[in-house]
Amino acid sequence: MTFKPNRKFRREYDRIFRRDPAAANLFLLLAELADERGQVKTDERELAALLAVRFNDPHEYALGRFPQ
């Protein structure tokens, strides 16, 4: 199932991005990894590796950019 951010998610992402861009991209990654119930099964080490692979620069705006 492909993650499609709705308007509420985009507004929340934008709000978080203004304060802390890296936190907003972590929020986006968690939303992409979550299952139907919103649960993410991973640990901190794996999450850090996924963050490094998913984003070229963790501080850039990435909401419209999808992973390759």
PEMO-V570992 format. One record per residue. N is the residue number from 1. RES is the residue in one small letter. PHI is phi in whole degrees, -180 to 180 (* if undefined). OMEGA is omega as a letter, one per 40 degrees, with the letter a starting at -180 (none if undefined). BURIAL is + if it has 16 or more other C-alpha atoms within 10 Angstrom, else -. Layout:
N_RES_PHI_OMEGA_BURIAL ; N_RES_PHI_OMEGA_BURIAL
This chain:
1_m_*_a_- ; 2_t_-86_i_- ; 3_f_-79_i_- ; 4_k_-121_a_- ; 5_p_-69_i_- ; 6_n_-89_a_- ; 7_r_-62_a_- ; 8_k_-63_i_- ; 9_f_-65_a_- ; 10_r_-61_i_- ; 11_r_-65_i_- ; 12_e_-67_i_- ; 13_y_-60_i_+ ; 14_d_-62_i_+ ; 15_r_-64_i_- ; 16_i_-67_a_+ ; 17_f_-62_i_+ ; 18_r_-63_a_- ; 19_r_-85_a_- ; 20_d_-152_a_- ; 21_p_-58_a_+ ; 22_a_-67_i_+ ; 23_a_-67_i_+ ; 24_a_-64_i_+ ; 25_n_-72_i_+ ; 26_l_-66_i_+ ; 27_f_-58_i_+ ; 28_l_-64_i_+ ; 29_l_-62_i_+ ; 30_l_-63_i_+ ; 31_a_-66_i_+ ; 32_e_-70_a_+ ; 33_l_-86_a_+ ; 34_a_-68_i_- ; 35_d_-85_a_- ; 36_e_-62_a_- ; 37_r_-90_a_- ; 38_g_85_a_- ; 39_q_-94_i_- ; 40_v_-121_a_- ; 41_k_-107_i_- ; 42_t_-160_i_- ; 43_d_-115_a_- ; 44_e_-63_a_- ; 45_r_-66_i_- ; 46_e_-67_i_- ; 47_l_-64_i_+ ; 48_a_-64_i_- ; 49_a_-66_i_- ; 50_l_-65_i_- ; 51_l_-64_i_+ ; 52_a_-66_a_- ; 53_v_-77_a_- ; 54_r_-71_a_+ ; 55_f_-118_i_+ ; 56_n_-64_i_- ; 57_d_-129_a_- ; 58_p_-65_a_+ ; 59_h_-103_i_- ; 60_e_-92_i_- ; 61_y_-71_a_+ ; 62_a_-126_a_+ ; 63_l_-67_i_- ; 64_g_-89_a_- ; 65_r_-100_a_- ; 66_f_-99_a_- ; 67_p_-63_a_- ; 68_q_-77_none_-
